[in-house]
Every structure is written in C-alpha cells, then in structure tokens.
Amino acid sequence: MLMYIQDIIDQIAAMALEKGASDLPFDTAVPGLSCLHVKKLTAIQAILYQPSLCLILQGAKETHMGDHRQFLSAGQAVIVSHMVPVVSQVVLASPSEPYVAVVLELDLALVRSLIDGVPQKGLSAEAQTVSAAPVDAALLDAMGRLFLLHNKPEERAVMAPLIKKEIHFRLLMAAHGGSLRALLDRSSHASRIASAIERIKRDFAQTLSVTNLAEVAGMSTSSFHVRFKAVTAKTPLQFQKDMRLMEAQRLLNAGGHNVSAAAFEVGYESPTQFSREYARKFGVSPKADRLAVPAP
C-alpha cells in the first residue's frame, strides 16, 4: 500500500511540474478532482472551503475555523460538509518532501440520492463541518482508482461516476461522516443552513438581511443565527463579508480590476470602507495586493 501511495505522489509531482503549478491547486483530467503539491511552508491564508473530501498523502497543514484549530496530516481524510471560510497554512513541506493532497468536490445531490443505502440507526449525524480521521483502506483504494483515471481517457467517462458514487457512500458510512449524514434529512438544521449558504453564495454582492436568510432556511431568526454560527463559526453577515473580500482578492489577483472596481463589483458602496476591511482581513491593503501581481 505504501508503494501505491508513493506512486500517486510521484504522479502528482510530475503533473505539477508539467502544469507549471506553483503551490496552487491544479485540476486533473477527472472532473471535480484536483491536486495540491506545495514545496514550502506557506503564509496564513484566508480561503473558502467547498464541500469536499481532501485526502492528505504527504506533509501537513493547519486550519482555523473560528476558535477551532485542526492539525491535518498525512494519512487523514478530511470531510468538509458545507462551504465555510477558514484560515489555513501548510506547516510541513519541503522541496524533497512536499505537501501533497488530492481533493474531490462533493456532490450534495449525489449524497442525498444515497439515503436508502445508509442505515438509519447506529451512525451519528453529529459532527464538525470540517472533520478529519485516518483514511481507511477502502476509501484510499477508491480515491486512488479515481485519480489514476487521469491518464485513462477510454475508461474515465464510464468509471469516474461509478467510483465517485462509491466514495460518497463510503464517506456517509465513515465514523466522521456525521455532518454529511445530517444532510440526508432536508428538514435537518444542517440542510437548512446549507440552503442559506447557497443563497449567500449566489447573492453575496447584494444586501441580505438575517431575517430573509432565516426565511430561506425555514427557521426563526434567533435559532437561525445560532445554528448558522455553529456550522460556519461566523454570523451570517460575517460570512457574507468574507465571501465579498475573498472574491475581491481573486479579482485583484487576476489583474483585471482596480481597487474601486473590485470593491463595487463585490457589493461595497465605499472604497474606503472596502480598503479598511480588506486590510483587516488579509493584513495588506488591496492596493498593495494588486501591485504585487506580476504584469502579464
């Protein structure tokens, strides 16, 4: 099994070199499957985790979600059930032994389609939004088979959907898959908060009220506020602000927007307020961030 993992690590390293990936996620030929190959320790970064499975093959990273800190290392399968803003940093990596991970986007519709195959008793539906546990052999084997389809185009179209279904089922059955199991019940708090998160994701540049978001979730305003923070470690409006600022950072790093244009596009009416909140979030002004982007 160790030789099998090392073969995958070597293939990811070769793909990173071929794609010119510089410590950034890069896609494989398998839809929804990406890789990370990081050769050095990274600065602390604010990022949005999407519902996903991250299988860490080598190295380690640290994440903070609110006051909760997690050390995530090689051999762990990390399940993310909801889109959440986190602070993340690679803390174990070097040119000779990079941080290497494989990330699969989770399909929540596929998760819910498997409800009939998941036992209704004996499995807890309570878990953290970002939960980690040692990967078992069956899940590791399935993720390996999915990754190896990147160089098998004749098999990929048929086999990838089947293997993804297997992986989703295995995550639902995993001891730390409670946050995904909670999504099987559309009336659960987890599902209702997921609906509100989707609304924020779609309309983050618009003015949103907590009352309106609570209505989307089908909850009272007070209950919604408490449940939302329990899932995301943010209030709804803090969550929206994080989405705005991270999208603005993406626009500035892409090089096509000046500071004012980025501020207005993500929903700010005052560039001054935007610059102040951006600097508080990222530790650098948006102007300095934009100037740091190499000219095309």
Buried (B, 14 or more C-beta within 10 A) or exposed (E): EEEEBEEBBEBBBEBBEEBEBEBEEBBBEBEBBBBBBBBEBBEEEBBBBEBBBBBBBBBBBBBBBBEEEBEBBBEBBBBBBBBBBBBBBBBBBEEEEBBBBBBBBBBBEBBBEBBEEBEEEEBEBEBBBBBBBEBEEEBBBBBBBBBBBBEEEEEBEEBBEEBBBBBBBBBBBBEBBBBBBBBBBEEBBBBBBBBBBBBBBEBBBEEBEBEBBBBBBEBEBEEBBEBBBBBBBBBBBBBBBBBBBBBBBEBBBEEEBEBBBBBBBBBBEEBEEBBEBBBEBBEEBBBBBBEEEEEE
